[in-house]
Amino acid sequence: YKFFANVMFNGVLIGDEGDARLNNLLVEHWFRAFGGKEKFSIVNIFYPITNTLAYTDMLLALAIPYSILRLFGMNMFLANKIVLIGFHIFGSYSLFYLLKKKFKLNNLWSLLGVIVFSYSSAYYVRIGHTQLITISLVPLLIIFMFCFFENFQNKVKRIVYGFLTITLYVLIMYTSWYTAFFTALFMATFIVIYVCVASSNKNKVFSNVWMYIKKCYKEIIAYVVYAICIAIPFFKMYIQVSRMYGKRSYSEIATMLPELIDFFNVGDNNLLIGRFIKALGLSSRTYLNQGEMSVGFSLLTMGLLVAAFFYVRKKYLKEKYKALETEGSYTVQSKMVLVSIIYAVLVSFILLVQSNEISFWYLVYRFVPGGSAIRAAVRYNYYLVMPVAIVIANFGQMLQNRIKKEKVNLIFGIVMPLCAAALVWVSNYNTQGVYAHWNMESENKFIEAVSAPPDDCEVMYIVDSKYEDRKYAFHSYQLMAWEVSYKYNLKNMNGYSGQFPKEWELDNVWEKDIHTKAAEWIKLNKIDKNVYYYDVATNVWTKAN
């Protein structure tokens, strides 16, 4: 409750009138599409452009529970808020289950892992980009992967969990490309490191993989074919948009790569060091996009991670060399997995950090498929909170397991995780609560006040005739038009998204030549329907010339 205190039991909405409002309208698109009112691939923006769903994140996983709530008549803004809070709760529980059942930690150390992840400073801030809450599905994805290997000798269960893993990952792709990309990047980093670690311990990794391929090649082919089939619509839409607009420039991406200080940048509203962060003047760095930089780790979280690195590595190396000397190999999978996660986090930090636009992230941008589409690369730091949480929780359990005396072990196992959880929570606490800068009342008030268009109106665009006295940013006007078009079931020439069509110039709705630009768009796209424009300033509809 405390995490969402500033948005609970009131009309305040998570995010702001920009991206969060866009995402709310996107899940509303899915609800209308499920009901047959719209085509799945065509969001009601930039009419008559097609394939507009691929202009931004698709949000399918969020849209499913949202549409169920809407089906029962719930307000679109309230339904969206409930889904976002529900996803956060689901992700927290899933991580707790992962730590307790798969990593074999006790309840309290598992709780510490949840606090590190679900109540991180980065989560307070990045939840404003509501599509990123898709990270809540990643613990479940890892659970499915664990189950796949745990049931490796049981063919039926192995296949079931194999298909569940593929299905969930593709669902994440259809929901948030950033989350899917970061998951693939971290998993690839982890796998490469794990293979190196296992091989150095005389584990027969390659021979075991080759044996599985020879024995179960039909199963592998089935996985590949299934993944391709369910991902075809995704790639078909996104590749078309990518070819149309090209990749982003590296100089643009470099403005959203963190400097070393940003790994500790918890923002100006952090309870403990917010004033210190503000005094550093980080917001004065005009060469960086400051709206994205506050996704660092609290000092305590980073301190625990560093301590975990040295302790786990020392213990692992001691056990490894002893086993290699006495048994010829080291086969403790839990330790090798944990060490590989720690090294993968370290490598990820090294990939991200920049100095004067020089960064190893250029390799990701240049050589990793899809890397050039990742503009806000600093968000990877937010994603890394999850593996960091796994490391810290395991570190705590390892410390407790060292204690031989039962009573001391019991006391340590209760007091330490609770104290650590409380301190981590305080060190991450944001005094303003989760990022929330719009509200349901104003949205509903605007929609209800919009007058009805003439009966013959089929297509609309929005203007503001009192341009010198305008109250909104350009994206607010675009999203207002989208809301109006939904209310009256109109086609919408306005739009706001991650991409914008070429030749579309209806962004500055207050400009005097907006009607000329609208006429050019109508002519260019051969729109033969009745077009009206809605004037926000006068609440009047007028037929376009």
C-alpha positions in Angstrom: 0.0 0.0 0.0 2.8 2.5 1.0 4.4 2.2 -2.5 1.1 3.4 -4.2 -0.1 5.6 -1.3 -0.2 8.8 -3.4 -2.5 7.1 -6.0 -4.6 4.8 -3.8 -8.3 5.6 -3.1 -8.2 8.9 -5.1 -8.4 10.0 -8.7 -4.7 10.5 -9.2 -3.4 8.4 -12.1 0.0 6.8 -12.5 2.3 8.5 -15.0 1.5 11.8 -16.8 -0.5 13.2 -19.6 2.1 12.1 -22.1 3.2 8.5 -22.3 1.0 7.1 -19.6 -2.1 8.7 -21.2 -0.9 7.3 -24.6 -0.7 3.8 -23.0 -4.1 4.1 -21.5 -5.5 4.9 -24.9 -3.6 2.0 -26.4 -5.1 -0.6 -24.0 -8.5 1.0 -24.8 -7.7 0.4 -28.5 -7.3 -3.3 -27.6 -10.6 -3.3 -25.8 -12.3 -1.9 -28.8 -10.5 -4.3 -31.1 -11.5 -7.3 -29.0 -15.1 -6.0 -29.4 -14.8 -5.7 -33.2 -14.9 -1.9 -33.3 -11.3 -1.5 -34.6 -8.8 -3.6 -36.4 -6.0 -4.9 -34.2 -3.2 -3.5 -36.2 -4.7 0.0 -36.8 -4.8 2.3 -33.8 -7.1 5.3 -34.3 -4.3 7.8 -35.0 -2.9 9.5 -38.1 -5.9 8.4 -40.2 -5.8 6.9 -42.7 -2.3 5.4 -42.1 -2.4 1.7 -41.4 -0.1 -0.5 -39.2 -0.1 2.2 -36.5 0.0 -0.3 -33.6 3.7 -0.9 -34.5 4.5 2.8 -33.9 5.0 2.1 -30.2 4.7 -0.7 -27.6 1.7 -2.9 -28.2 0.7 -3.5 -24.5 -1.1 -6.7 -25.2 -0.5 -8.3 -21.8 -1.8 -5.2 -20.0 -4.7 -5.0 -22.4 -6.1 -8.4 -21.5 -7.0 -7.8 -17.8 -7.9 -4.2 -18.7 -10.4 -5.3 -21.3 -12.0 -7.7 -18.7 -12.5 -4.7 -16.3 -13.9 -2.6 -19.1 -16.2 -5.3 -20.1 -17.9 -5.0 -16.7 -18.3 -1.3 -17.2 -15.4 0.1 -15.3 -14.1 3.6 -16.3 -11.1 3.4 -18.7 -8.8 5.4 -16.4 -9.6 3.5 -13.3 -9.3 0.1 -15.1 -5.9 1.1 -16.3 -4.7 2.1 -12.8 -6.0 -1.1 -11.2 -4.2 -3.2 -13.9 -0.9 -1.4 -13.3 -1.1 -1.9 -9.5 -2.1 -5.5 -10.1 0.9 -6.1 -12.3 3.2 -4.7 -9.6 1.7 -7.0 -7.0 1.9 -10.0 -9.4 5.5 -9.3 -10.1 6.3 -9.0 -6.4 4.6 -12.3 -5.6 6.3 -14.0 -8.6 9.7 -12.9 -7.5 9.0 -14.1 -4.0 8.0 -17.5 -5.3 11.1 -17.6 -7.6 13.4 -16.9 -4.7 11.7 -19.2 -2.2 10.9 -22.2 -4.4 13.6 -22.1 -7.1 16.5 -20.5 -5.3 15.6 -22.2 -2.0 15.7 -19.1 0.2 13.6 -18.7 3.3 10.6 -16.4 3.5 12.4 -13.4 5.0 15.4 -13.3 2.6 12.9 -13.8 -0.3 11.0 -10.8 1.1 14.3 -8.8 1.1 14.7 -9.6 -2.6 11.1 -8.4 -3.3 11.8 -5.1 -1.4 15.0 -4.5 -3.4 13.2 -5.0 -6.7 9.6 -3.9 -6.3 10.3 -0.9 -4.1 13.4 0.4 -5.8 14.0 4.0 -6.4 14.1 3.3 -10.2 10.6 1.7 -9.9 9.2 4.8 -8.3 10.3 6.9 -11.3 10.1 4.5 -14.3 6.6 3.4 -13.5 5.6 6.7 -15.1 6.4 4.9 -18.4 3.7 2.4 -17.7 4.7 0.0 -20.4 7.8 -0.8 -18.4 5.8 -2.4 -15.7 5.9 -5.4 -18.0 9.0 -6.3 -16.1 6.6 -7.9 -13.6 6.2 -10.8 -16.0 10.0 -11.6 -16.1 10.1 -13.5 -12.7 7.4 -15.8 -14.1 9.4 -16.3 -17.2 12.4 -17.3 -15.1 10.2 -19.7 -13.1 9.1 -21.4 -16.3 12.8 -21.7 -17.4 13.7 -23.2 -14.0 10.8 -25.7 -14.3 12.0 -26.7 -17.8 15.4 -27.7 -16.5 14.1 -29.2 -13.2 11.8 -31.5 -15.3 14.3 -32.2 -18.0 14.0 -36.0 -17.6 10.2 -35.8 -17.8 9.5 -35.3 -21.5 5.9 -34.1 -21.1 6.6 -31.5 -18.4 9.7 -30.4 -20.2 7.8 -29.7 -23.4 5.0 -28.0 -21.5 7.4 -25.6 -19.8 9.3 -25.1 -23.0 6.2 -23.9 -24.8 5.1 -21.8 -21.8 8.5 -20.1 -21.7 8.3 -19.2 -25.4 4.6 -18.1 -25.2 5.3 -15.8 -22.2 8.4 -14.3 -23.8 6.5 -13.5 -27.1 3.7 -12.0 -25.0 6.3 -9.7 -23.4 7.4 -8.8 -26.9 3.8 -7.9 -27.8 3.6 -5.8 -24.7 6.9 -3.9 -24.2 9.8 -4.1 -26.7 12.2 -2.6 -24.2 11.5 -5.3 -21.6 11.7 -8.0 -24.2 15.0 -6.7 -25.6 16.6 -6.2 -22.1 15.5 -9.7 -21.1 17.1 -11.2 -24.2 20.2 -9.1 -23.8 20.7 -10.1 -20.1 19.9 -13.7 -20.8 22.4 -13.8 -23.6 25.0 -12.2 -21.3 24.2 -14.6 -18.6 24.4 -17.7 -20.8 27.8 -16.7 -22.3 29.1 -16.2 -18.8 27.6 -19.4 -17.4 29.1 -21.4 -20.2 32.5 -20.0 -19.4 32.1 -20.6 -15.7 30.8 -24.1 -16.2 33.5 -25.0 -18.7 36.2 -23.7 -16.3 34.8 -26.1 -13.7 35.2 -29.0 -16.1 31.4 -29.3 -16.7 30.6 -30.9 -20.1 28.3 -28.1 -21.2 28.7 -28.4 -25.0 28.6 -32.2 -25.0 25.4 -32.1 -22.9 23.8 -29.5 -25.3 24.8 -31.5 -28.3 23.4 -34.7 -26.8 20.1 -32.9 -26.2 20.0 -31.6 -29.8 20.6 -35.1 -31.2 18.1 -36.8 -29.0 15.3 -34.1 -29.1 15.8 -32.4 -32.4 12.2 -32.7 -33.3 11.2 -31.0 -30.1 13.6 -28.2 -30.8 12.2 -27.8 -34.3 8.7 -27.6 -32.8 9.8 -24.9 -30.4 11.4 -22.8 -33.3 8.4 -23.2 -35.6 6.0 -22.3 -32.8 8.0 -19.2 -31.8 8.2 -18.1 -35.4 4.5 -18.6 -36.0 3.3 -16.6 -33.0 5.9 -13.9 -33.5 5.3 -13.4 -37.2 2.6 -10.6 -36.8 5.0 -8.8 -34.4 7.9 -8.8 -36.7 5.8 -8.2 -39.8 4.5 -4.9 -38.4 7.7 -3.7 -36.7 10.0 -4.5 -39.6 7.7 -2.5 -41.9 7.8 0.5 -39.6 11.6 0.1 -39.1 12.2 0.1 -42.9 10.0 3.2 -43.2 11.7 5.3 -40.6 15.2 3.8 -40.3 17.3 3.3 -37.2 18.0 5.9 -34.6 21.4 7.7 -34.6 24.0 6.7 -32.0 24.4 10.4 -31.0 20.7 10.4 -30.1 21.1 7.2 -28.0 24.2 8.6 -26.3 22.1 11.3 -24.7 20.4 8.5 -22.8 23.4 6.6 -21.6 24.3 7.0 -18.0 27.6 8.4 -16.6 29.2 6.7 -13.6 27.4 9.0 -11.2 24.0 8.0 -12.6 24.4 4.5 -11.2 23.8 6.3 -7.8 21.4 8.9 -9.2 18.2 8.2 -7.2 16.7 11.6 -8.0 16.0 14.8 -6.1 13.0 13.3 -4.2 14.9 10.5 -2.6 14.3 10.6 1.2 17.9 10.1 2.3 20.1 11.7 -0.4 17.7 13.6 -2.6 19.0 17.0 -1.5 22.6 15.9 -2.1 21.7 14.7 -5.6 20.1 18.0 -6.2 23.1 19.9 -4.9 25.3 18.0 -7.4 23.5 19.8 -10.2 23.1 16.7 -12.3 20.2 18.3 -14.1 22.5 20.9 -15.6 24.0 18.3 -17.9 22.4 19.6 -21.1 24.1 16.9 -23.1 22.0 14.2 -21.4 18.2 13.6 -21.3 17.7 14.3 -17.6 14.2 13.0 -17.6 15.6 9.5 -18.0 18.7 9.6 -15.7 17.2 9.0 -12.3 17.2 5.2 -12.3 20.2 4.6 -10.1 20.6 2.3 -7.1 20.4 3.5 -3.5 23.7 3.6 -1.7 22.7 0.7 0.5 21.5 -1.5 -2.5 24.8 -0.8 -4.3 26.7 -1.5 -1.1 25.0 -4.8 -0.6 25.7 -5.7 -4.2 29.4 -5.0 -3.9 29.6 -7.0 -0.7 27.7 -9.9 -2.3 30.2 -9.8 -5.3 33.3 -10.2 -3.1 31.7 -12.6 -0.6 30.1 -14.9 -3.2 33.1 -14.9 -5.5 35.5 -15.7 -2.7 33.3 -18.6 -1.4 32.8 -19.9 -4.9 36.5 -19.9 -5.8 37.4 -21.6 -2.6 34.9 -24.4 -3.2 35.8 -24.6 -6.9 39.5 -25.1 -6.4 39.0 -27.6 -3.6 36.6 -29.6 -5.8 38.8 -29.5 -8.9 41.7 -30.7 -6.8 39.8 -33.5 -5.1 37.1 -34.5 -7.5 38.3 -33.2 -10.9 35.2 -31.0 -11.4 32.9 -28.5 -9.6 29.2 -29.2 -10.2 27.3 -27.0 -7.7 24.8 -25.5 -10.1 23.3 -23.0 -7.6 26.7 -21.4 -7.0 27.6 -21.3 -10.7 24.2 -19.7 -11.6 24.6 -17.1 -8.8 28.1 -16.2 -9.8 27.1 -16.0 -13.5 24.2 -13.6 -12.5 26.7 -11.4 -10.6 29.1 -11.3 -13.5 26.3 -10.6 -15.9 25.2 -7.6 -13.9 28.8 -6.3 -13.8 29.2 -6.7 -17.6 25.8 -5.0 -18.1 27.0 -2.0 -16.0 30.2 -1.8 -18.1 28.1 -2.0 -21.3 25.9 0.9 -20.2 28.3 3.5 -18.7 29.5 6.3 -21.0 32.0 9.1 -20.9 31.9 11.8 -23.6 29.6 9.5 -25.7 32.2 6.7 -25.6 30.5 3.5 -24.4 30.5 -0.2 -25.0 26.8 0.2 -25.7 27.8 1.1 -29.2 28.5 -2.6 -29.7 24.9 -3.3 -28.7 23.7 -0.6 -31.0 25.8 -1.7 -33.9 25.7 -5.5 -33.7 22.7 -6.7 -31.6 19.5 -7.2 -33.7 17.0 -4.5 -32.5 19.6 -2.6 -30.6 19.4 0.4 -32.8 15.7 0.8 -31.9 16.5 1.2 -28.2 16.6 4.9 -27.6 16.5 5.2 -23.8 19.2 2.6 -23.1 19.5 3.9 -19.5 16.3 2.1 -18.8 18.4 -1.1 -18.8 19.6 0.1 -15.3 16.0 -0.2 -14.1 15.8 -3.7 -15.5 19.0 -4.7 -13.7 17.3 -4.1 -10.4 15.7 -7.5 -10.7 18.9 -9.6 -11.0 20.5 -7.4 -8.3 17.6 -8.3 -6.0 18.2 -12.0 -6.7 21.9 -11.6 -5.9 21.3 -9.7 -2.6 18.7 -12.1 -1.4 20.9 -15.1 -2.0 23.8 -13.3 -0.4 21.8 -12.9 2.8 20.8 -16.5 2.9 24.4 -17.6 2.4 25.5 -15.5 5.4 22.9 -17.1 7.5 23.8 -20.6 6.4 27.4 -20.0 7.7 26.1 -19.8 11.3 26.3 -23.2 12.9 24.7 -22.4 16.3 20.9 -23.0 15.9 19.8 -20.2 18.2 22.1 -17.6 16.7 21.2 -18.8 13.2 17.5 -18.4 14.0 17.9 -14.8 15.5 20.2 -13.8 12.6 17.7 -15.2 10.1 14.9 -13.1 11.5 16.5 -9.8 12.6 18.9 -9.3 9.7 16.6 -9.7 6.7 13.9 -7.6 8.4 16.4 -4.8 9.3 18.0 -5.0 5.8 14.5 -4.9 4.2 13.5 -1.8 6.3 16.8 0.0 5.5 16.6 -0.8 1.8 13.0 0.5 1.7 14.0 3.7 3.5 17.1 4.2 1.2 14.9 3.9 -1.9 11.9 5.9 -0.6 10.6 8.6 -2.9 9.0 11.5 -0.9 6.6 12.2 -3.8 5.5 8.6 -4.2 5.2 6.9 -7.5 5.4 9.1 -10.5 1.8 10.4 -10.9 1.0 13.8 -12.6 -2.5 13.5 -14.0 -5.9 12.7 -12.6 -9.1 11.0 -13.5 -11.3 14.0 -12.7 -9.8 16.3 -15.2 -9.8 13.7 -17.9 -13.4 12.8 -17.4 -14.4 16.5 -17.1 -12.7 17.2 -20.5 -14.4 14.3 -22.2 -17.8 15.0 -20.8 -17.6 18.7 -21.8 -16.8 18.1 -25.5 -19.9 18.9 -27.6 -21.3 16.4 -30.0 -20.1 16.7 -33.7 -22.6 17.1 -36.6 -24.3 13.9 -37.6 -22.4 13.7 -40.9 -18.9 14.0 -39.3 -16.7 11.0 -40.0 -13.2 12.2 -39.6 -11.8 14.8 -37.2 -8.7 16.8 -36.3 -8.2 19.2 -33.4 -7.3 22.9 -33.2 -6.9 25.7 -30.6 -8.0 29.1 -32.0 -6.7 30.9 -29.0 -3.2 29.9 -29.8 -1.6 32.8 -27.9 -3.3 31.6 -24.7 -2.8 27.9 -25.2 -2.7 25.7 -22.0 -1.3 22.4 -23.3 1.8 20.9 -24.9 1.5 19.5 -28.4 1.2 15.9 -27.2 -1.7 16.8 -24.9 -3.7 18.1 -27.8 -3.0 15.0 -29.8 -4.2 12.7 -27.0 -7.2 14.9 -26.4 -8.2 14.4 -30.0 -7.8 10.6 -29.6 -10.1 10.7 -26.6 -12.7 12.7 -28.4 -12.6 10.4 -31.4 -13.3 7.4 -29.1 -16.2 9.2 -27.5 -17.9 9.8 -30.8 -16.5 6.9 -32.8 -14.7 9.1 -35.4 -11.6 8.6 -37.4 -8.7 10.6 -36.0 -6.2 12.5 -38.1 -4.2 13.6 -35.0 -1.9 11.3 -33.2 1.0 10.8 -30.8 3.3 7.8 -30.7 6.9 6.6 -30.8 7.0 7.3 -34.5 5.2 9.9 -36.7 4.2 9.5 -40.4 6.2 11.4 -43.0 4.4 14.5 -44.3 2.2 14.6 -41.2 2.3 18.1 -39.7 -0.7 18.4 -37.5 1.3 18.6 -34.3 1.2 22.3 -33.5 -2.6 22.6 -33.5 -2.5 26.3 -32.5 -0.7 27.5 -35.6 -2.6 29.7 -38.0 -1.8 27.4 -41.0 -3.1 24.3 -39.3 -6.0 24.1 -41.7 -3.7 24.3 -44.7 -1.6 21.5 -43.3 -4.8 19.5 -42.7 -6.0 20.1 -46.2 -2.6 18.9 -47.6 -2.9 15.7 -45.5 -6.4 15.1 -46.7 -5.3 15.6 -50.3 -2.2 13.5 -49.9 -4.1 10.5 -48.5 -7.2 11.0 -50.7 -9.6 11.2 -47.7 -13.1 11.3 -49.2 -15.0 11.3 -45.9 -16.6 14.3 -44.2 -13.9 16.0 -42.2 -14.6 18.4 -39.3 -12.2 20.1 -36.9 -12.9 20.5 -33.2 -11.8 23.8 -31.6 -10.7 23.2 -28.0 -11.0 26.9 -27.2 -14.6 27.3 -28.3 -16.0 23.8 -28.0 -17.3 24.1 -31.6 -17.1 21.7 -34.6 -16.6 23.2 -38.1 -16.5 21.4 -41.4 -13.1 21.5 -43.0 -12.7 23.2 -46.4 
